[in-house]
Amino acid sequence: MCTGIALAVTELPLDLTSDPRLAGREYDHAGEREYRFLWWQKPPLLPVLWDGRLYLLPWGSQNRRGPLPYGPWIPQEKIDEGAFAGAVPEPVVIPAQFGHHKGTWYLISEGVRGVVIRGPDRRPVVYMLTTPSTNYYKNMTEHEAWMPMLVGQVI
Amino acid sequence: MAMPHLIGFGDADSFYASAEAVRRPWLANLPVGVLGNQGACVIARNYKMKKFGVNVGEPIWEAKVKCPDGVYVKRDFRWYETISRKMHGKIGDHSPAVEYYSIDEFFWQAIPERGMSYQQSAETIRGEMKRTVGVPMTVAFARTRTLAKLFADTAKPFGAKAVLDRDHERELLGKLPVTEIAGIAGKRARRLEPYGIRTCLDLADAKGPLIRQVLTVTGYDLWHELNGVPVTPIRTSRTPHKMLSRGGSLAGRVKDPWSLYGWLVRNVERLIEELHYHEVRTSELVVYLAQPGAGSFAGVVSLGAPTDRFDALVAAARVALKKAYKPGATATHMHVLASKLVRGGGWQQSLFDPPNPRLDTVAAVKREINDRYGRFALRSGATLFANAFYEDPANEHEICDVRGKFCF
């Protein structure tokens, strides 16, 4: 899986950097300033490239009994099977420079593939798409069974 | 006074990590580790990560404890080769004779830049390499290859050093343990110990016949080089291979014989690419198989006539694999090795190797398709038994696929 991503501060447009929801998400990474979007932050958010614009959207659902899929990820095969067809998932890109899992930061070339699903209140929520891990990703992340679907990249 | 004839040596600093920073400059300021073929071990790291004590060969789960801010990158040998060839070309702008020693190391016939000293020339090449290719490189000039390589190691990272006189050489050699010399480690160093030879200077000052006796002719050559007598010239093209091999890790533990067969055919197909590239045929095939717990074994098969044909080599490889395979054991590494190579024109058809135009045509079509549409676009159906490995495009190009260099 991927429990978070990081993006250099300079990668976010100025109008977004003033968003109060970014408070507490700016980190010093060995001297470089970056925003980290981690699943355990409250509320979990992700930057999302959607319809040509960059948004900050709520990430997944932590409500097991709610109408939205529970958790931060949806397997691509579930989308292919039409499991959420009723919610009309829209494909998006989550721009990222690094992905994070079990304490490992790994390089992401462009971003992670995701889908935006609207809840009953019509508010958009983003999920990362996942696929079964390659042997390489399993070794890198200490046997994680699922990996994020990356744009133009296989780990 | 005439300038002495010197050898130039260039060694890229933290090459794989530096090459990654060429296309992603923002990585240059972060601790970066490049992971090897299986994603488990750090095969290169930049100086920022080195400061945290991360060593080459260390597993990622240990490295990330030492360096929690470290960023890990999957290796991309195709990109590293692109950068390596640019470096080679850039040095060629400064010398008529350049040796492609390894993917990130070069020897060349040193010629001082017009109006410059050797020291200024070393600094110029270093600066130009960083400016035009983007890779930091340490450059050294000395009287021999061995001296140039040793002195470059003392100047890392991003150093430039020209050592022209014996006093300067002796001063530097006295500070270097003898194990710094490529080819003298462990066993050889222990053989030198009783003679009080601990530094490179001790070795240089020892009697030549003694070194020949203790370290054989290879060590004797090194002794000459340490004393400023060039032994090995600059080799602008690779000396012909005595054998060719393809293989390596099986990307995990393989127990299923069919998966093993899939890997065998993959390695045979890669080996045939090399045979064709070097225009040689093989008379003997060896399959090595590492099966932890059961041991490492080799199966050898002599071929009736030198061949580069898929059908003949797969049939031989199957027999060799059977010889090396311990039923029920789990394998982790496999190598398929072609030896007793015969160069173009030197082979003779035998009664048992009649011409087969149909198979030759199939082989030619396969080569053409793969040249046009990408490596492994057309491959044997048997490789489907190891298909997961083909799904990752990064596995299409490995370090051994970088041709023309002398060292792995």
Boltz contact constraints between the chains, C-beta under 6 A:
constraints:
  - contact:
      token1: [A, 29]
      token2: [B, 69]
      max_distance: 6.0
  - contact:
      token1: [A, 30]
      token2: [B, 30]
      max_distance: 6.0
  - contact:
      token1: [A, 30]
      token2: [B, 31]
      max_distance: 6.0
  - contact:
      token1: [A, 30]
      token2: [B, 69]
      max_distance: 6.0
  - contact:
      token1: [A, 31]
      token2: [B, 29]
      max_distance: 6.0
  - contact:
      token1: [A, 32]
      token2: [B, 29]
      max_distance: 6.0
  - contact:
      token1: [A, 103]
      token2: [B, 64]
      max_distance: 6.0
  - contact:
      token1: [A, 104]
      token2: [B, 64]
      max_distance: 6.0
  - contact:
      token1: [A, 105]
      token2: [B, 71]
      max_distance: 6.0
  - contact:
      token1: [A, 106]
      token2: [B, 72]
      max_distance: 6.0
  - contact:
      token1: [A, 107]
      token2: [B, 73]
      max_distance: 6.0
  - contact:
      token1: [A, 134]
      token2: [B, 392]
      max_distance: 6.0
  - contact:
      token1: [A, 135]
      token2: [B, 251]
      max_distance: 6.0
  - contact:
      token1: [A, 135]
      token2: [B, 252]
      max_distance: 6.0
  - contact:
      token1: [A, 136]
      token2: [B, 39]
      max_distance: 6.0
  - contact:
      token1: [A, 139]
      token2: [B, 38]
      max_distance: 6.0
  - contact:
      token1: [A, 139]
      token2: [B, 39]
      max_distance: 6.0
  - contact:
      token1: [A, 139]
      token2: [B, 40]
      max_distance: 6.0
  - contact:
      token1: [A, 140]
      token2: [B, 39]
      max_distance: 6.0
  - contact:
      token1: [A, 142]
      token2: [B, 61]
      max_distance: 6.0
  - contact:
      token1: [A, 154]
      token2: [B, 392]
      max_distance: 6.0
  - contact:
      token1: [A, 155]
      token2: [B, 74]
      max_distance: 6.0
